[in-house]
Amino acid sequence: MIKHGLQIFACNASRELAGDISQRLGLRPGALDISRFSNDNLRVQVRENVRERDVFVVQSFTEPVSEHIMELLITLDALRSASAQRITAVIPYYSYARSDKKDAPRISITGRLIADLLHTAGADRVLTMDLHADQVHGFFSVPVDHLTAVSIIAEHFRNRHDLSRMVAVATDAGGAKRAGRFSEALGIPLAIIDKRRVSDTAVKQGHVVGDVAGRDAVIFEDEIATGGTLLSSIATLHAAGARSIHAAATHGVLCGLAIERLREAALDSIVVTNTVHLPAEKRLDKLTVLDVAPLFAAAIERIHSGQSVGALFE
């Protein structure tokens, strides 16, 4: 059934996901023309009437990140200029959530900067999923609905694995809360790996806090980027006697050397969601991609009708 006054638009990073969300809501994605001027400047034109409409724009911050952010900002501004009643930026993967603190001299807290830019461009609210750090929610001066894929990933493991010997694993103390939610959803114990980050792509790990010997370990993260943390975690868990090792994350970014690393890694399975579009060349045999379109569609319907989004997780 088509929802009166509701329209969904897709920028280039999330066209497939936006199409799935629209279909579940009985809609078609709105017509949006994204092109370039001869000087390489982006040009966005909304090709249909949005006056007094409740508009949702879907765009993940994936490679090329800066271009996709600019696409979204210009689209938000175009919709505001076209007199949309309310504009929601739907950002399944908010990559700059990793830039959430000042951990070196003279750097930007870019997660906050992008939040400010979204508001300035015209976003009245934001809908996102599994931010890298909970405090990023506080960077926004507009309402934020923060979804999680924990229950979707937990259901996958519940339906396909014996949980009696399974343990959730956080790759560091900072990720313990996130992995803790996953362990609670499945009713399994939690272990934590002692990790020290050396650089953006390198980590140094020590020992495991918790019992993983003879168990099926599930490394649970918010995202898998280059796979560096995952590889060192696998080595640590093997040394601690884990029986099998699985990896699960909401965002399968899989950039840099990730595909080569994961293809050779001693992993029984890898589970991610489709917040990030993965082309065929990144679809490894041991990789499963779960669909989050139903959850986003339900959240959008609730936002549009003024119902509680939090009730989806009760």
C-alpha positions as CSV (number, residue, x, y, z in Angstrom):
1,M,0.0,0.0,0.0
2,I,1.5,3.4,-1.0
3,K,1.9,5.7,1.9
4,H,0.4,9.1,1.2
5,G,3.0,11.9,1.1
6,L,6.0,9.6,1.5
7,Q,8.8,9.5,-1.0
8,I,12.2,7.7,-1.1
9,F,15.2,8.8,-3.2
10,A,18.4,7.0,-3.8
11,C,21.9,8.4,-4.4
12,N,24.5,6.3,-6.2
13,A,26.0,4.4,-3.2
14,S,22.7,2.7,-2.2
15,R,20.5,2.4,-5.2
16,E,19.9,-1.4,-4.7
17,L,19.1,-1.1,-1.0
18,A,16.9,1.9,-1.6
19,G,15.0,-0.1,-4.3
20,D,14.4,-3.0,-1.9
21,I,13.2,-0.6,0.9
22,S,10.9,1.2,-1.6
23,Q,9.4,-2.1,-2.8
24,R,8.6,-3.2,0.7
25,L,6.8,0.0,1.3
26,G,4.8,-0.3,-2.0
27,L,6.7,2.6,-3.5
28,R,9.1,3.3,-6.4
29,P,12.3,5.3,-5.8
30,G,11.9,9.0,-6.7
31,A,13.4,10.2,-9.9
32,L,16.8,11.9,-9.2
33,D,19.3,13.0,-11.8
34,I,22.9,13.1,-10.6
35,S,25.3,14.3,-13.3
36,R,28.4,16.5,-13.7
37,F,29.1,19.8,-15.2
38,S,32.0,20.1,-17.7
39,N,34.3,21.4,-14.8
40,D,33.6,18.2,-12.8
41,N,31.2,19.8,-10.3
42,L,28.3,17.6,-9.3
43,R,24.8,18.5,-10.4
44,V,21.6,17.1,-8.8
45,Q,18.1,17.6,-10.1
46,V,15.0,16.3,-8.4
47,R,12.8,15.1,-11.3
48,E,9.4,15.1,-9.6
49,N,7.3,17.2,-7.2
50,V,8.2,16.9,-3.5
51,R,6.4,20.0,-2.2
52,E,5.0,19.3,1.3
53,R,6.2,15.6,1.1
54,D,7.9,13.5,3.7
55,V,11.2,12.6,1.9
56,F,13.8,10.0,2.7
57,V,17.2,10.0,0.9
58,V,19.3,6.8,1.1
59,Q,23.0,7.0,0.8
60,S,25.8,5.1,2.6
61,F,29.2,6.7,3.0
62,T,31.2,4.1,0.9
63,E,34.0,4.4,-1.6
64,P,34.5,7.0,-3.0
65,V,33.4,8.4,0.3
66,S,33.9,12.2,-0.3
67,E,31.9,12.0,-3.6
68,H,29.1,10.1,-2.0
69,I,28.9,12.6,0.8
70,M,28.8,15.5,-1.6
71,E,26.0,13.7,-3.6
72,L,24.0,13.5,-0.4
73,L,24.6,17.1,0.7
74,I,23.6,18.5,-2.7
75,T,20.5,16.2,-2.9
76,L,19.4,17.4,0.6
77,D,19.8,21.0,-0.5
78,A,17.9,20.4,-3.7
79,L,15.0,18.8,-1.8
80,R,14.9,21.7,0.6
81,S,14.8,24.2,-2.3
82,A,12.0,22.1,-3.8
83,S,9.9,22.7,-0.6
84,A,9.9,19.2,0.8
85,Q,8.1,19.3,4.2
86,R,10.6,17.0,6.0
87,I,13.8,15.5,4.8
88,T,15.4,12.5,6.5
89,A,19.0,11.4,5.5
90,V,19.1,7.6,5.6
91,I,22.7,6.7,6.1
92,P,23.0,2.9,6.5
93,Y,26.8,3.2,6.9
94,Y,28.1,6.4,8.4
95,S,31.9,5.8,7.9
96,Y,33.0,9.0,9.6
97,A,31.7,7.7,12.9
98,R,35.2,6.3,13.4
99,S,36.5,9.9,13.6
100,D,34.8,10.4,16.9
101,K,37.5,11.7,19.2
102,K,40.7,13.8,19.2
103,D,43.3,11.1,19.6
104,A,46.2,13.1,18.0
105,P,47.2,16.8,18.0
106,R,45.6,19.2,15.5
107,I,43.1,16.8,13.9
108,S,39.4,17.2,13.2
109,I,36.6,15.3,14.9
110,T,35.2,14.7,11.5
111,G,32.2,12.7,12.6
112,R,30.8,15.9,14.2
113,L,31.7,18.0,11.2
114,I,29.8,15.7,8.8
115,A,26.8,15.8,11.2
116,D,26.8,19.6,11.1
117,L,27.1,19.6,7.3
118,L,24.0,17.3,7.0
119,H,21.9,19.7,9.1
120,T,23.2,22.7,7.2
121,A,22.4,21.0,3.8
122,G,18.8,20.4,4.9
123,A,18.4,17.2,6.8
124,D,15.7,17.5,9.4
125,R,16.5,14.1,10.9
126,V,18.9,11.1,10.4
127,L,18.3,7.4,10.2
128,T,21.4,5.2,10.5
129,M,22.6,1.8,11.6
130,D,25.3,0.6,14.1
131,L,27.5,3.7,14.5
132,H,31.1,2.9,15.4
133,A,30.8,4.7,18.7
134,D,27.6,5.5,20.6
135,Q,28.7,9.1,21.4
136,V,28.5,9.9,17.6
137,H,24.7,10.0,18.2
138,G,25.3,13.2,20.2
139,F,27.2,15.0,17.4
140,F,23.9,15.6,15.6
141,S,21.7,18.7,16.3
142,V,18.7,16.9,14.6
143,P,16.8,13.8,15.8
144,V,18.6,10.5,15.1
145,D,17.1,7.1,14.9
146,H,19.9,4.6,15.4
147,L,19.1,1.1,14.2
148,T,21.1,-2.1,14.9
149,A,21.5,-5.3,13.0
150,V,22.4,-7.3,16.1
151,S,19.1,-9.2,16.2
152,I,19.3,-10.0,12.4
153,I,22.9,-11.4,12.7
154,A,22.0,-13.2,15.9
155,E,19.0,-14.9,14.2
156,H,21.3,-16.1,11.4
157,F,23.6,-17.8,13.9
158,R,20.7,-19.2,16.0
159,N,19.2,-20.8,12.9
160,R,22.4,-22.3,11.5
161,H,24.7,-23.2,14.4
162,D,24.8,-25.1,17.7
163,L,25.0,-22.4,20.4
164,S,26.0,-24.7,23.2
165,R,29.7,-24.3,22.5
166,M,29.6,-20.8,21.0
167,V,31.2,-17.7,22.4
168,A,31.0,-14.1,21.2
169,V,34.4,-12.3,21.0
170,A,35.1,-8.6,21.1
171,T,38.4,-7.6,19.4
172,D,39.1,-5.0,22.1
173,A,37.7,-3.5,25.3
174,G,36.0,-0.7,23.3
175,G,34.0,-3.2,21.4
176,A,32.9,-5.2,24.5
177,K,29.6,-3.4,24.8
178,R,28.7,-4.1,21.1
179,A,29.8,-7.7,21.3
180,G,28.0,-8.0,24.7
181,R,24.7,-7.1,23.0
182,F,25.3,-9.9,20.5
183,S,26.1,-12.4,23.3
184,E,23.0,-11.4,25.2
185,A,20.8,-11.9,22.1
186,L,22.1,-15.4,21.7
187,G,22.5,-16.2,25.4
188,I,26.2,-17.1,25.0
189,P,29.3,-16.1,26.9
190,L,31.6,-13.2,26.0
191,A,35.3,-13.1,25.6
192,I,37.5,-10.0,25.0
193,I,40.9,-9.8,23.2
194,D,43.4,-7.4,24.6
195,K,44.3,-5.1,21.6
196,R,46.6,-2.1,21.1
197,R,46.2,-0.2,17.9
198,V,49.6,0.7,16.3
199,S,48.2,2.6,13.2
200,D,45.1,2.8,11.1
201,T,45.9,-0.6,9.5
202,A,48.0,-2.4,12.1
203,V,47.2,-3.7,15.6
204,K,49.1,-5.5,18.3
205,Q,47.2,-8.1,20.3
206,G,48.0,-10.0,23.4
207,H,45.8,-12.5,25.2
208,V,42.1,-13.5,25.5
209,V,40.1,-12.6,28.5
210,G,37.5,-15.3,28.8
211,D,37.3,-19.0,27.8
212,V,37.5,-19.8,24.1
213,A,39.3,-23.2,24.3
214,G,37.3,-25.9,22.4
215,R,34.6,-23.4,21.6
216,D,33.1,-21.9,18.4
217,A,34.2,-18.3,18.5
218,V,32.2,-15.5,16.7
219,I,34.3,-12.3,16.3
220,F,31.6,-9.5,16.4
221,E,32.4,-6.0,15.1
222,D,30.5,-3.0,13.7
223,E,32.5,-3.2,10.5
224,I,35.2,-5.1,8.6
225,A,37.4,-2.7,6.7
226,T,40.9,-3.9,5.7
227,G,40.6,-7.0,7.8
228,G,43.8,-6.3,9.7
229,T,42.1,-6.5,13.2
230,L,40.3,-9.6,12.1
231,L,43.5,-11.5,11.0
232,S,45.3,-10.7,14.3
233,S,42.2,-11.8,16.2
234,I,42.0,-15.1,14.4
235,A,45.7,-15.8,15.3
236,T,45.0,-14.9,18.9
237,L,41.9,-17.2,19.1
238,H,43.7,-20.1,17.4
239,A,46.5,-19.8,19.9
240,A,43.9,-19.8,22.7
241,G,42.5,-23.1,21.4
242,A,39.3,-22.0,19.7
243,R,37.6,-25.0,17.8
244,S,36.2,-22.8,15.0
245,I,36.2,-19.1,14.2
246,H,33.5,-17.0,12.5
247,A,33.4,-13.3,11.9
248,A,30.3,-11.1,11.9
249,A,29.8,-7.4,11.4
250,T,27.1,-5.0,10.3
251,H,29.1,-3.2,7.7
252,G,31.1,-5.2,5.2
253,V,33.3,-2.4,3.9
254,L,36.0,-4.8,2.7
255,C,38.5,-2.3,1.4
256,G,42.2,-2.3,0.7
257,L,43.6,-5.9,1.0
258,A,40.5,-7.2,2.8
259,I,39.4,-9.6,0.1
260,E,42.9,-11.2,-0.3
261,R,43.3,-11.4,3.4
262,L,39.9,-12.9,4.1
263,R,40.1,-15.4,1.2
264,E,43.2,-17.0,2.9
265,A,42.1,-16.5,6.5
266,A,41.3,-19.4,8.7
267,L,37.6,-18.5,9.1
268,D,34.7,-20.9,8.9
269,S,32.3,-18.1,7.8
270,I,31.9,-14.3,7.5
271,V,28.5,-12.6,8.0
272,V,27.8,-9.0,7.1
273,T,24.7,-7.0,6.0
274,N,23.9,-5.1,2.8
275,T,24.4,-1.6,4.4
276,V,27.4,-1.5,2.0
277,H,26.9,-2.7,-1.5
278,L,29.3,-5.5,-2.4
279,P,30.0,-6.2,-6.0
280,A,30.4,-9.8,-7.3
281,E,34.2,-9.7,-7.1
282,K,33.9,-9.3,-3.3
283,R,31.4,-12.1,-2.7
284,L,33.6,-14.8,-1.2
285,D,32.3,-18.3,-0.9
286,K,32.3,-18.2,2.9
287,L,30.6,-14.7,2.9
288,T,26.9,-14.4,3.7
289,V,25.2,-11.0,3.2
290,L,22.0,-10.5,5.3
291,D,19.3,-8.1,4.2
292,V,18.5,-5.0,6.3
293,A,15.9,-3.6,3.9
294,P,13.0,-4.9,6.0
295,L,14.3,-3.2,9.1
296,F,14.9,0.1,7.3
297,A,11.5,-0.1,5.7
298,A,9.8,-0.7,9.0
299,A,11.7,2.2,10.6
300,I,10.8,4.6,7.7
301,E,7.1,3.6,8.0
302,R,7.1,4.3,11.7
303,I,8.9,7.7,11.3
304,H,6.4,8.7,8.6
305,S,3.4,7.7,10.7
306,G,4.7,9.1,14.0
307,Q,5.2,5.7,15.7
308,S,8.0,4.6,18.0
309,V,11.1,3.3,16.2
310,G,12.4,1.9,19.5
311,A,9.5,-0.5,19.6
312,L,11.1,-2.5,16.7
313,F,13.7,-3.8,19.2
314,E,11.5,-4.5,22.2
